Amino acid sequence: MFDPFRRRVPHKGTGIWPFVHPRPWDLTPEPGFGIIIDPVSVAQEAAWELRKAEWPGIAIMEDGFQMSLLDEGADVGAMAEAWFERNRPAVAAEIERRILGYNVDRVSASVRTAVTEACAAYVTGSYLTVVRVLMPEFEAVARTMVTKRSSKAAVDGLLRLLLETPMIREDPIETMSMYEFIEDQLFASCRNETHAAARGNVPNRHAETHALRSYGNLRGATFVICGLDLVLRLAARHLDFGYQIPPAAR
């Protein structure tokens, strides 16, 4: 007899949390059952594929595109590059809309202008301009939020602050694909060109700033523009929480 409440243990992975692994998912329903795909599970797996291919994700990626990244044998790197190439205006408009809504003037006097100019450059494919315009803003935020004592102390402190700031209702494909970029790559030190090259194709602030390697391409510009959005979002949240919490409760 059909029992809609019968608990089943899947023999293969499905698109329903927590049975995400292994892939390929078993999307063939048993008689009397339908397929429900959890978008967070799709985003988690799509983000994993994007990280392996060294690309970020963004919330405006269509559900169908995210699913296509999970196809067996998919060339995720080429697919991500083509998607961002097609959607440059939409990506720039979304990032600019978000960032200018974070009350960014309180963390950097130049970030509003920098973001507007970088987003315009992104649309036209001027990727090196995007990277070079936005890279200093990470340190500008750090010096405002943490310390003006030294660049290293500022960026190290900003990283710790961001990791302590809660992520609330973030889009999963963004946070799951870019969290490691913020935690492990963006602020990491590079000793020389060889060390910078060994870190891969994901932008590194130290390498770009000290001319050890440049990331002036679509991938680099996309990481920097999306990464600054995430950093500014968390910085704004930290300031908002600090303002809302009474001093005696801290």
TAMO-V717674 format. One record per backbone hydrogen bond with DSSP energy under -0.5 kcal/mol. NH is the residue of the N-H (numbers start at 1). CO is the residue of the C=O. Records with the same first field share a line. If there is no record, write none. Layout:
NH->CO / CO
//
This chain:
4->2
6->3
10->8
13->22
14->19
17->15
19->16
20->18
26->13
27->25
29->27
33->30
36->34
37->35
38->15 / 36
39->37
42->38
43->39
44->40
45->41
46->42
47->43
48->44
49->45
50->46
51->47
52->48
53->49
54->51
55->50
61->58
66->62
67->63
68->64
69->65
70->67
71->68
74->71
76->74
79->75
80->76
81->77
82->78
83->79
84->80
85->81
86->82
87->83
88->85
91->87
92->88
93->89
94->90
95->91
96->92
97->93
98->94
99->95
100->96
101->98
102->99
106->103
107->104
108->104
114->110
115->111
116->112
117->113
118->114
119->115
120->116
121->117
122->118
123->119
124->120
125->121 / 122
126->121
127->125
128->216
130->126
131->127
132->128
133->129
134->130
135->131
136->132
137->134
138->134 / 135
139->135
140->136
141->137
142->138
143->139
144->140
145->141
146->142
147->142
154->150
155->151
156->152
157->153
158->154
159->155
160->156
161->157
162->158
163->159
164->160
165->161 / 162
168->166
169->167
174->171
175->171
176->172
177->173
178->174
179->175
182->178
183->179
184->180
185->180 / 181
186->181
187->182
188->185
196->192
197->193
198->194
199->195 / 196
200->197
205->186
206->188
208->204
209->205
210->206
211->208
212->207
213->207
217->215
221->217
222->218
223->219
224->220
225->221
226->222
227->223
228->224
229->225
230->226
231->227
232->228
233->229
234->230
235->231
236->232
237->233
238->234
239->235
240->236
241->237
242->238
243->239
244->240
245->241
249->246
250->247
//
